[in-house]
């Protein structure tokens, strides 16, 4: 019985963690360009471009690091 409870709680934790990660990724992909559009529409075009450039740099760094980690794990 204790093993079953541990297994169920482990699966529940994985599901919750997966959902949280999915929400963060969704907010990242929608939020970056969305906030840029809001800033742009408010007339602050230099700040909008700076924000979008920063968002793009962080996104590219994430992809590079994730690929590097995958290669290290495989190697």
Long-range contacts (C-beta under 8 A, 24 or more apart in sequence): 28-59, 32-56, 32-59
